[in-house]
Amino acid sequence: DVCSSDLDLESLKEMEKEAERLSQEAQKFVSEMSDTKLSERLAETIAKLEAMKTALNGDVAAAEKLQKKIDELKRLQGKVQAKEDSTEYWAQSYEQKLQIVSNFAGKYAEIMQGISDLACEAAKNEATVKQAELEKQLAAGEISEEEYAEKKEQIEKESAEKQYKMQMWAWAANLLNIQAQTALAIVS
């Protein structure tokens, strides 16, 4: 029965958790990034120090001390640049992974909406058939008006429950899609 597939519902819940985790990681990553890279700030500082060294005009001891500091900062800048490049690569890779999750979530939401629509239509059709059979029994005198009303109410209740369950299933898939899109938007 399409309406009672707990396996897909469990998979959906797991995907929702993963999308939420990815969204939180992306938000944390974005909040830690500044507009100006540290390597760029270090390059500016090095340029200022080199200008200061040029302005020293003859104080060899001070120029040597300053050159050691400049060399140290250049080494540090190289390490920082490598780390920033690695972080940018990671961010691009992360964005690509989020794009895959987002695409999957979108397709999954579409499929779930289609399944939900079909299952809701099937539940309505099933209820209509059962009510027609019930009306035949009432017309034939096999059941009383009271029994008819009770059974009709039960059929309508079962149909409404199935439809509600499928609508919630589709809603959860759409929620997952929204979360994946949000995470992707944050990283982009």
ABEGO torsion letter per residue (X at the ends): XAAABAAAAAAAAAAAAAAAAAAAAAAAAAAABBABBAAAAAAAAAAAAAAAAAAAGGBAAAAAAAAAAAAAAAAAAAAAAAAAAAAAAAAAAAAAAAAAAAAAAAAAAAAAAAAAAAAAAAAAAAAAAAAAAAAAAAAAGABBAAAAAAAAAAAAAAAAAAAAAAAAAAAAAAAAAAAAAAAAAAAX
